[in-house]
């Protein structure tokens, strides 16, 4: 990227610090100027939109959405793009960013570009839809996992997110000998905690066709286990080390909606 990342990010963070500048970056100069009266009124007390001496982007986005400045859809399907800029080359960057996009309701997208250098990470994805990925849901999801959205810049159908992943963490259930997971509505993530042998039992009411993703400690893909026939229980053997495991179904997550039990087995 030849320092492109630093050129794009530093001016934004250093000179666009005021609350109203952040608002303008989101809704655009024209709409900002047309709505000065309401913006000056709502954002008069800038301290309300600060948290720990930093701009609270989540609160700004929530307020703009409530006021109707952030729409949920376009008049017709169009190509849209979402870009990520981050100082941190944290291994969780891509995983959390993509999960935040899916949390906002976008599942069909293509990754156009990923660049990583000493300055940080840049990624761009695009999708064709009239549906707009909710920036409030994206920001709330990222904040929940320790990532801070520093700025959001919108230009027509392009959304740019500037994010600090320094304190980001990945939420997964920790396996301690055994784990009971009821009422499953989405893929289940667990930490292996050094265990290498597992027994996964599906509830008798389920129709589970296992699809299991295995990642290393940096969330790099290691293996995928896929079954197209119904399974009531499955033994899983991993090499020594720490792994993240995502448990899902080959066809639909509803096939394991009644839950599963996971048992760590002693190596023989």
Phi and psi restraints in degrees (value plus and minus 20) as a CYANA .aco file:
   2 UNK   PHI      28.6    68.6
   2 UNK   PSI      35.2    75.2
   3 UNK   PHI      43.5    83.5
   3 UNK   PSI      -7.7    32.3
   4 UNK   PHI     -78.7   -38.7
   4 UNK   PSI     -57.4   -17.4
   5 UNK   PHI     -78.0   -38.0
   5 UNK   PSI     -68.8   -28.8
   6 UNK   PHI     -84.3   -44.3
   6 UNK   PSI     -58.9   -18.9
   7 UNK   PHI     -82.5   -42.5
   7 UNK   PSI     -60.3   -20.3
   8 UNK   PHI     -96.9   -56.9
   8 UNK   PSI     -58.2   -18.2
   9 UNK   PHI    -106.3   -66.3
   9 UNK   PSI     -63.8   -23.8
  10 UNK   PHI     -79.8   -39.8
  10 UNK   PSI     -67.6   -27.6
  11 UNK   PHI     -79.3   -39.3
  11 UNK   PSI     -58.6   -18.6
  12 UNK   PHI     -80.8   -40.8
  12 UNK   PSI     -67.6   -27.6
  13 UNK   PHI     -93.5   -53.5
  13 UNK   PSI     -52.1   -12.1
  14 UNK   PHI    -102.2   -62.2
  14 UNK   PSI     -55.1   -15.1
  15 UNK   PHI    -134.0   -94.0
  15 UNK   PSI     -27.4    12.6
  16 UNK   PHI    -131.3   -91.3
  16 UNK   PSI      27.8    67.8
  17 UNK   PHI    -105.1   -65.1
  17 UNK   PSI     -43.1    -3.1
  18 UNK   PHI     -91.3   -51.3
  18 UNK   PSI     133.8   173.8
  19 UNK   PHI     -80.1   -40.1
  19 UNK   PSI     -65.1   -25.1
  20 UNK   PHI     -87.8   -47.8
  20 UNK   PSI     -51.4   -11.4
  21 UNK   PHI     -86.2   -46.2
  21 UNK   PSI     -58.5   -18.5
  22 UNK   PHI     -82.6   -42.6
  22 UNK   PSI     -61.5   -21.5
  23 UNK   PHI     -82.1   -42.1
  23 UNK   PSI     -64.6   -24.6
  24 UNK   PHI     -81.5   -41.5
  24 UNK   PSI     -58.1   -18.1
  25 UNK   PHI     -83.6   -43.6
  25 UNK   PSI     -48.0    -8.0
  26 UNK   PHI    -106.5   -66.5
  26 UNK   PSI     -66.8   -26.8
  27 UNK   PHI    -116.1   -76.1
  27 UNK   PSI     -30.6     9.4
  28 UNK   PHI      72.4   112.4
  28 UNK   PSI     132.7   172.7
  29 UNK   PHI     -82.9   -42.9
  29 UNK   PSI     -63.0   -23.0
  30 UNK   PHI     -82.5   -42.5
  30 UNK   PSI     -70.3   -30.3
  31 UNK   PHI     -86.6   -46.6
  31 UNK   PSI     -54.0   -14.0
  32 UNK   PHI     -81.9   -41.9
  32 UNK   PSI     -68.3   -28.3
  33 UNK   PHI     -86.0   -46.0
  33 UNK   PSI     -54.5   -14.5
  34 UNK   PHI     -91.5   -51.5
  34 UNK   PSI     -41.8    -1.8
  35 UNK   PHI    -137.3   -97.3
  35 UNK   PSI       6.8    46.8
  36 UNK   PHI     -77.1   -37.1
  36 UNK   PSI     -59.3   -19.3
  37 UNK   PHI     -80.9   -40.9
  37 UNK   PSI     -72.0   -32.0
  38 UNK   PHI     -88.8   -48.8
  38 UNK   PSI     -55.9   -15.9
  39 UNK   PHI     -86.7   -46.7
  39 UNK   PSI     -64.8   -24.8
  40 UNK   PHI     -82.6   -42.6
  40 UNK   PSI     -52.6   -12.6
  41 UNK   PHI     -94.0   -54.0
  41 UNK   PSI     -70.3   -30.3
  42 UNK   PHI     -88.2   -48.2
  42 UNK   PSI     -58.3   -18.3
  43 UNK   PHI    -123.9   -83.9
  43 UNK   PSI       2.4    42.4
  44 UNK   PHI     -81.4   -41.4
  44 UNK   PSI     -63.4   -23.4
  45 UNK   PHI    -113.7   -73.7
  45 UNK   PSI      70.6   110.6
  46 UNK   PHI     -86.9   -46.9
  46 UNK   PSI     -41.9    -1.9
  47 UNK   PHI     -83.0   -43.0
  47 UNK   PSI     -46.8    -6.8
  48 UNK   PHI     -85.6   -45.6
  48 UNK   PSI     -40.3    -0.3
  49 UNK   PHI    -130.9   -90.9
  49 UNK   PSI       6.0    46.0
  50 UNK   PHI    -139.2   -99.2
  50 UNK   PSI     128.4   168.4
  51 UNK   PHI    -165.3  -125.3
  51 UNK   PSI     103.4   143.4
  52 UNK   PHI      33.2    73.2
  52 UNK   PSI      24.8    64.8
  53 UNK   PHI      46.0    86.0
  53 UNK   PSI      -5.3    34.7
  54 UNK   PHI    -143.9  -103.9
  54 UNK   PSI     134.4   174.4
  55 UNK   PHI     -84.2   -44.2
  55 UNK   PSI     110.9   150.9
  56 UNK   PHI    -110.1   -70.1
  56 UNK   PSI      70.5   110.5
  57 UNK   PHI     -84.6   -44.6
  57 UNK   PSI     -53.5   -13.5
  58 UNK   PHI     -82.0   -42.0
  58 UNK   PSI     -63.9   -23.9
  59 UNK   PHI     -87.1   -47.1
  59 UNK   PSI     -58.1   -18.1
  60 UNK   PHI     -82.7   -42.7
  60 UNK   PSI     -66.9   -26.9
  61 UNK   PHI     -84.1   -44.1
  61 UNK   PSI     -61.8   -21.8
  62 UNK   PHI     -81.4   -41.4
  62 UNK   PSI     -61.1   -21.1
  63 UNK   PHI     -87.1   -47.1
  63 UNK   PSI     -65.1   -25.1
  64 UNK   PHI     -84.4   -44.4
  64 UNK   PSI     -56.9   -16.9
  65 UNK   PHI     -86.0   -46.0
  65 UNK   PSI     -62.4   -22.4
  66 UNK   PHI     -83.4   -43.4
  66 UNK   PSI     -54.9   -14.9
  67 UNK   PHI    -100.2   -60.2
  67 UNK   PSI     -27.3    12.7
  68 UNK   PHI      70.7   110.7
  68 UNK   PSI     -10.8    29.2
  69 UNK   PHI     -99.1   -59.1
  69 UNK   PSI     -41.0    -1.0
  70 UNK   PHI    -131.3   -91.3
  70 UNK   PSI      95.5   135.5
  71 UNK   PHI    -105.9   -65.9
  71 UNK   PSI     139.5   179.5
  72 UNK   PHI    -116.0   -76.0
  72 UNK   PSI     -33.4     6.6
  73 UNK   PHI    -176.8  -136.8
  73 UNK   PSI     141.7   181.7
  74 UNK   PHI    -116.1   -76.1
  74 UNK   PSI     147.6   187.6
  75 UNK   PHI     -88.9   -48.9
  75 UNK   PSI     -49.0    -9.0
  76 UNK   PHI    -169.0  -129.0
  76 UNK   PSI     137.2   177.2
  77 UNK   PHI     -78.0   -38.0
  77 UNK   PSI     114.4   154.4
  78 UNK   PHI    -164.0  -124.0
  78 UNK   PSI     142.3   182.3
  79 UNK   PHI     -95.1   -55.1
  79 UNK   PSI     110.4   150.4
  80 UNK   PHI    -146.1  -106.1
  80 UNK   PSI     135.7   175.7
  81 UNK   PHI    -154.2  -114.2
  81 UNK   PSI     129.7   169.7
  82 UNK   PHI    -148.6  -108.6
  82 UNK   PSI     108.3   148.3
  83 UNK   PHI    -138.1   -98.1
  83 UNK   PSI     125.8   165.8
  84 UNK   PHI    -137.6   -97.6
  84 UNK   PSI     112.6   152.6
  85 UNK   PHI    -146.9  -106.9
  85 UNK   PSI     109.2   149.2
  86 UNK   PHI    -164.7  -124.7
  86 UNK   PSI     118.4   158.4
  87 UNK   PHI     -87.8   -47.8
  87 UNK   PSI     -47.4    -7.4
  88 UNK   PHI    -120.1   -80.1
  88 UNK   PSI     109.1   149.1
  89 UNK   PHI    -110.6   -70.6
  89 UNK   PSI      27.4    67.4
  90 UNK   PHI     -88.3   -48.3
  90 UNK   PSI     115.0   155.0
  91 UNK   PHI     -80.7   -40.7
  91 UNK   PSI     -36.4     3.6
  92 UNK   PHI    -104.4   -64.4
  92 UNK   PSI     -28.8    11.2
  93 UNK   PHI     -73.2   -33.2
  93 UNK   PSI     -77.3   -37.3
  94 UNK   PHI     -86.3   -46.3
  94 UNK   PSI     -63.2   -23.2
  95 UNK   PHI     -81.7   -41.7
  95 UNK   PSI     -68.3   -28.3
  96 UNK   PHI     -88.5   -48.5
  96 UNK   PSI     -58.5   -18.5
  97 UNK   PHI     -83.7   -43.7
  97 UNK   PSI     -67.1   -27.1
  98 UNK   PHI     -85.9   -45.9
  98 UNK   PSI     -57.2   -17.2
  99 UNK   PHI     -86.2   -46.2
  99 UNK   PSI     -54.1   -14.1
 100 UNK   PHI     -87.3   -47.3
 100 UNK   PSI     -56.3   -16.3
 101 UNK   PHI     -84.9   -44.9
 101 UNK   PSI     -62.5   -22.5
 102 UNK   PHI     -88.1   -48.1
 102 UNK   PSI     -55.1   -15.1
 103 UNK   PHI     -81.0   -41.0
 103 UNK   PSI     -50.1   -10.1
 104 UNK   PHI    -104.3   -64.3
 104 UNK   PSI     -18.2    21.8
 105 UNK   PHI      80.1   120.1
 105 UNK   PSI     -12.4    27.6
 106 UNK   PHI    -125.2   -85.2
 106 UNK   PSI      95.7   135.7
 107 UNK   PHI    -136.8   -96.8
 107 UNK   PSI     -46.8    -6.8
 108 UNK   PHI    -120.3   -80.3
 108 UNK   PSI      82.1   122.1
 109 UNK   PHI    -168.5  -128.5
 109 UNK   PSI     144.3   184.3
 110 UNK   PHI    -144.0  -104.0
 110 UNK   PSI     121.8   161.8
 111 UNK   PHI    -107.6   -67.6
 111 UNK   PSI      94.2   134.2
 112 UNK   PHI    -104.8   -64.8
 112 UNK   PSI     -55.4   -15.4
 113 UNK   PHI    -180.6  -140.6
 113 UNK   PSI     120.2   160.2
 114 UNK   PHI    -155.6  -115.6
 114 UNK   PSI     106.5   146.5
 115 UNK   PHI    -152.8  -112.8
 115 UNK   PSI     115.1   155.1
 116 UNK   PHI    -154.8  -114.8
 116 UNK   PSI     108.3   148.3
 117 UNK   PHI    -161.2  -121.2
 117 UNK   PSI    -186.9  -146.9
 118 UNK   PHI     -84.1   -44.1
 118 UNK   PSI     -42.2    -2.2
 119 UNK   PHI    -101.6   -61.6
 119 UNK   PSI     -45.1    -5.1
 120 UNK   PHI     129.6   169.6
 120 UNK   PSI    -165.6  -125.6
 121 UNK   PHI    -150.7  -110.7
 121 UNK   PSI     119.0   159.0
 122 UNK   PHI    -149.0  -109.0
 122 UNK   PSI     115.1   155.1
 123 UNK   PHI    -163.5  -123.5
 123 UNK   PSI     124.4   164.4
 124 UNK   PHI    -153.5  -113.5
 124 UNK   PSI     112.4   152.4
 125 UNK   PHI    -147.8  -107.8
 125 UNK   PSI     136.5   176.5
 126 UNK   PHI    -156.7  -116.7
 126 UNK   PSI     137.0   177.0
 127 UNK   PHI    -174.2  -134.2
 127 UNK   PSI     138.2   178.2
 128 UNK   PHI    -133.1   -93.1
 128 UNK   PSI      94.0   134.0
 129 UNK   PHI    -189.8  -149.8
 129 UNK   PSI     142.2   182.2
 130 UNK   PHI    -110.1   -70.1
 130 UNK   PSI     -33.3     6.7
 131 UNK   PHI     -99.5   -59.5
 131 UNK   PSI     113.2   153.2
 132 UNK   PHI    -120.1   -80.1
 132 UNK   PSI     108.5   148.5
 133 UNK   PHI     -82.6   -42.6
 133 UNK   PSI      98.5   138.5
 134 UNK   PHI     -83.2   -43.2
 134 UNK   PSI      92.4   132.4
 135 UNK   PHI     -85.7   -45.7
 135 UNK   PSI     -45.7    -5.7
 136 UNK   PHI     -87.5   -47.5
 136 UNK   PSI     -64.5   -24.5
 137 UNK   PHI     -85.7   -45.7
 137 UNK   PSI     -60.5   -20.5
 138 UNK   PHI     -81.6   -41.6
 138 UNK   PSI     -69.0   -29.0
 139 UNK   PHI     -85.8   -45.8
 139 UNK   PSI     -62.3   -22.3
 140 UNK   PHI     -83.4   -43.4
 140 UNK   PSI     -61.8   -21.8
 141 UNK   PHI     -82.0   -42.0
 141 UNK   PSI     -67.8   -27.8
 142 UNK   PHI     -83.6   -43.6
 142 UNK   PSI     -61.9   -21.9
 143 UNK   PHI     -81.7   -41.7
 143 UNK   PSI     -56.9   -16.9
 144 UNK   PHI     -80.8   -40.8
 144 UNK   PSI     -50.7   -10.7
 145 UNK   PHI    -122.8   -82.8
 145 UNK   PSI       0.2    40.2
 146 UNK   PHI      67.6   107.6
 146 UNK   PSI     -19.9    20.1
 147 UNK   PHI    -111.2   -71.2
 147 UNK   PSI     117.6   157.6
 148 UNK   PHI    -128.3   -88.3
 148 UNK   PSI     104.6   144.6
 149 UNK   PHI    -101.0   -61.0
 149 UNK   PSI      97.2   137.2
 150 UNK   PHI    -108.5   -68.5
 150 UNK   PSI     -57.4   -17.4
 151 UNK   PHI    -176.0  -136.0
 151 UNK   PSI     133.1   173.1
 152 UNK   PHI    -150.0  -110.0
 152 UNK   PSI     105.2   145.2
 153 UNK   PHI    -140.6  -100.6
 153 UNK   PSI     106.1   146.1
 154 UNK   PHI    -135.3   -95.3
 154 UNK   PSI     108.8   148.8
 155 UNK   PHI    -152.5  -112.5
 155 UNK   PSI      86.0   126.0
 156 UNK   PHI      33.8    73.8
 156 UNK   PSI    -134.2   -94.2
 157 UNK   PHI    -121.3   -81.3
 157 UNK   PSI       1.2    41.2
 158 UNK   PHI    -134.2   -94.2
 158 UNK   PSI     106.9   146.9
 159 UNK   PHI    -133.7   -93.7
 159 UNK   PSI     104.5   144.5
 160 UNK   PHI    -132.1   -92.1
 160 UNK   PSI     106.1   146.1
 161 UNK   PHI    -131.4   -91.4
 161 UNK   PSI     104.8   144.8
 162 UNK   PHI    -123.9   -83.9
 162 UNK   PSI      95.6   135.6
 163 UNK   PHI    -150.0  -110.0
 163 UNK   PSI     119.1   159.1
 164 UNK   PHI    -120.2   -80.2
 164 UNK   PSI      92.9   132.9
 165 UNK   PHI    -120.7   -80.7
 165 UNK   PSI      -7.1    32.9
 166 UNK   PHI     -74.8   -34.8
 166 UNK   PSI     -63.3   -23.3
 167 UNK   PHI    -121.5   -81.5
 167 UNK   PSI      -3.5    36.5
 168 UNK   PHI     -86.4   -46.4
 168 UNK   PSI     124.9   164.9
 169 UNK   PHI    -156.5  -116.5
 169 UNK   PSI     137.0   177.0
 170 UNK   PHI    -128.9   -88.9
 170 UNK   PSI     106.6   146.6
 171 UNK   PHI    -108.4   -68.4
 171 UNK   PSI      98.8   138.8
 172 UNK   PHI    -164.6  -124.6
 172 UNK   PSI     128.7   168.7
 173 UNK   PHI     -91.1   -51.1
 173 UNK   PSI     115.5   155.5
 174 UNK   PHI    -112.0   -72.0
 174 UNK   PSI     106.0   146.0
 175 UNK   PHI    -104.2   -64.2
 175 UNK   PSI     100.7   140.7
 176 UNK   PHI    -144.1  -104.1
 176 UNK   PSI      66.6   106.6
 177 UNK   PHI      49.6    89.6
 177 UNK   PSI     -75.5   -35.5
 178 UNK   PHI    -168.7  -128.7
 178 UNK   PSI     136.7   176.7
 179 UNK   PHI    -168.4  -128.4
 179 UNK   PSI     106.0   146.0
 180 UNK   PHI    -127.0   -87.0
 180 UNK   PSI     104.4   144.4
 181 UNK   PHI    -143.8  -103.8
 181 UNK   PSI      83.3   123.3
 182 UNK   PHI    -112.4   -72.4
 182 UNK   PSI     145.4   185.4
 183 UNK   PHI      28.6    68.6
 183 UNK   PSI      41.1    81.1
 184 UNK   PHI     -99.7   -59.7
 184 UNK   PSI     109.8   149.8
 185 UNK   PHI    -141.6  -101.6
 185 UNK   PSI     -29.1    10.9
 186 UNK   PHI    -174.5  -134.5
 186 UNK   PSI     151.3   191.3
 187 UNK   PHI     -74.1   -34.1
 187 UNK   PSI     121.7   161.7
 188 UNK   PHI    -120.7   -80.7
 188 UNK   PSI     107.5   147.5
 189 UNK   PHI    -124.3   -84.3
 189 UNK   PSI     112.8   152.8
 190 UNK   PHI    -153.2  -113.2
 190 UNK   PSI     135.6   175.6
 191 UNK   PHI    -118.0   -78.0
 191 UNK   PSI     115.9   155.9
 192 UNK   PHI     -92.1   -52.1
 192 UNK   PSI     -45.3    -5.3
 193 UNK   PHI      34.9    74.9
 193 UNK   PSI      12.2    52.2
 194 UNK   PHI      68.7   108.7
 194 UNK   PSI     -33.2     6.8
 195 UNK   PHI     -90.0   -50.0
 195 UNK   PSI     125.6   165.6
 196 UNK   PHI    -138.1   -98.1
 196 UNK   PSI     -33.9     6.1
 197 UNK   PHI    -144.4  -104.4
 197 UNK   PSI     114.0   154.0
 198 UNK   PHI    -157.0  -117.0
 198 UNK   PSI     133.2   173.2
 199 UNK   PHI    -143.8  -103.8
 199 UNK   PSI     102.2   142.2
 200 UNK   PHI    -130.0   -90.0
 200 UNK   PSI     101.5   141.5
 201 UNK   PHI    -131.1   -91.1
 201 UNK   PSI     111.2   151.2
 202 UNK   PHI    -114.3   -74.3
 202 UNK   PSI     122.6   162.6
 203 UNK   PHI     -77.3   -37.3
 203 UNK   PSI     125.1   165.1
 204 UNK   PHI     -79.8   -39.8
 204 UNK   PSI     -44.3    -4.3
 205 UNK   PHI    -103.7   -63.7
 205 UNK   PSI     -31.6     8.4
 206 UNK   PHI     -94.6   -54.6
 206 UNK   PSI     142.6   182.6
 207 UNK   PHI    -147.8  -107.8
 207 UNK   PSI      50.7    90.7
 208 UNK   PHI    -103.0   -63.0
 208 UNK   PSI     107.4   147.4
 209 UNK   PHI    -138.0   -98.0
 209 UNK   PSI      72.0   112.0
 210 UNK   PHI     -74.4   -34.4
 210 UNK   PSI     115.9   155.9
 211 UNK   PHI    -155.3  -115.3
 211 UNK   PSI      88.7   128.7
 212 UNK   PHI    -141.6  -101.6
 212 UNK   PSI     105.1   145.1
 213 UNK   PHI    -123.8   -83.8
 213 UNK   PSI     114.1   154.1
 214 UNK   PHI    -138.8   -98.8
 214 UNK   PSI     109.5   149.5
 215 UNK   PHI    -146.0  -106.0
 215 UNK   PSI     132.7   172.7
 216 UNK   PHI    -100.8   -60.8
 216 UNK   PSI    -194.3  -154.3
 217 UNK   PHI     -85.2   -45.2
 217 UNK   PSI     -40.2    -0.2
 218 UNK   PHI    -118.8   -78.8
 218 UNK   PSI      -7.2    32.8
 219 UNK   PHI      45.7    85.7
 219 UNK   PSI       7.4    47.4
 220 UNK   PHI    -103.6   -63.6
 220 UNK   PSI     114.9   154.9
 221 UNK   PHI     -80.7   -40.7
 221 UNK   PSI     116.0   156.0
 222 UNK   PHI    -133.0   -93.0
 222 UNK   PSI     -65.1   -25.1
 223 UNK   PHI    -182.9  -142.9
 223 UNK   PSI     139.5   179.5
 224 UNK   PHI    -152.4  -112.4
 224 UNK   PSI     109.1   149.1
 225 UNK   PHI    -129.3   -89.3
 225 UNK   PSI     103.6   143.6
 226 UNK   PHI    -150.8  -110.8
 226 UNK   PSI     109.3   149.3
 227 UNK   PHI    -144.3  -104.3
 227 UNK   PSI     119.2   159.2
 228 UNK   PHI    -125.9   -85.9
 228 UNK   PSI     -21.2    18.8
 229 UNK   PHI    -129.2   -89.2
 229 UNK   PSI     133.6   173.6
 230 UNK   PHI     -83.1   -43.1
 230 UNK   PSI     116.9   156.9
 231 UNK   PHI    -148.9  -108.9
 231 UNK   PSI     115.3   155.3
 232 UNK   PHI    -114.6   -74.6
 232 UNK   PSI     -51.9   -11.9
 233 UNK   PHI    -170.3  -130.3
 233 UNK   PSI     132.8   172.8
 234 UNK   PHI    -163.6  -123.6
 234 UNK   PSI     112.1   152.1
 235 UNK   PHI    -116.2   -76.2
 235 UNK   PSI     117.7   157.7
 236 UNK   PHI    -147.2  -107.2
 236 UNK   PSI     109.0   149.0
 237 UNK   PHI    -141.6  -101.6
 237 UNK   PSI     106.9   146.9
 238 UNK   PHI    -139.0   -99.0
 238 UNK   PSI     135.6   175.6
 239 UNK   PHI     -86.2   -46.2
 239 UNK   PSI     146.5   186.5
 240 UNK   PHI     -85.6   -45.6
 240 UNK   PSI     123.8   163.8
 241 UNK   PHI     119.3   159.3
 241 UNK   PSI    -192.8  -152.8
 242 UNK   PHI    -127.7   -87.7
 242 UNK   PSI     111.9   151.9
 243 UNK   PHI    -157.0  -117.0
 243 UNK   PSI     132.1   172.1
 244 UNK   PHI    -121.6   -81.6
 244 UNK   PSI     118.9   158.9
 245 UNK   PHI    -147.2  -107.2
 245 UNK   PSI     107.6   147.6
 246 UNK   PHI    -128.1   -88.1
 246 UNK   PSI     103.4   143.4
 247 UNK   PHI    -127.5   -87.5
 247 UNK   PSI     104.6   144.6
 248 UNK   PHI    -164.3  -124.3
 248 UNK   PSI    -183.3  -143.3
 249 UNK   PHI    -144.4  -104.4
 249 UNK   PSI     126.4   166.4
 250 UNK   PHI     -82.3   -42.3
 250 UNK   PSI     -52.0   -12.0
 251 UNK   PHI    -128.0   -88.0
 251 UNK   PSI     -74.0   -34.0
 252 UNK   PHI    -174.4  -134.4
 252 UNK   PSI     122.2   162.2
 253 UNK   PHI     -85.2   -45.2
 253 UNK   PSI     -39.7     0.3
 254 UNK   PHI     -82.2   -42.2
 254 UNK   PSI     -40.5    -0.5
 255 UNK   PHI     -88.9   -48.9
 255 UNK   PSI     -33.5     6.5
 256 UNK   PHI    -145.8  -105.8
 256 UNK   PSI       7.3    47.3
 257 UNK   PHI     -85.0   -45.0
 257 UNK   PSI     -39.8     0.2
 258 UNK   PHI    -105.7   -65.7
 258 UNK   PSI     -24.3    15.7
 259 UNK   PHI      86.3   126.3
 259 UNK   PSI     148.2   188.2
 260 UNK   PHI    -160.2  -120.2
 260 UNK   PSI     140.7   180.7
 261 UNK   PHI    -140.8  -100.8
 261 UNK   PSI     115.6   155.6
 262 UNK   PHI    -140.4  -100.4
 262 UNK   PSI     111.1   151.1
 263 UNK   PHI    -143.8  -103.8
 263 UNK   PSI     111.9   151.9
 264 UNK   PHI    -103.3   -63.3
 264 UNK   PSI     110.4   150.4
 265 UNK   PHI    -124.9   -84.9
 265 UNK   PSI     129.8   169.8
 266 UNK   PHI     -93.9   -53.9
 266 UNK   PSI     113.0   153.0
 267 UNK   PHI     -90.8   -50.8
 267 UNK   PSI     118.6   158.6
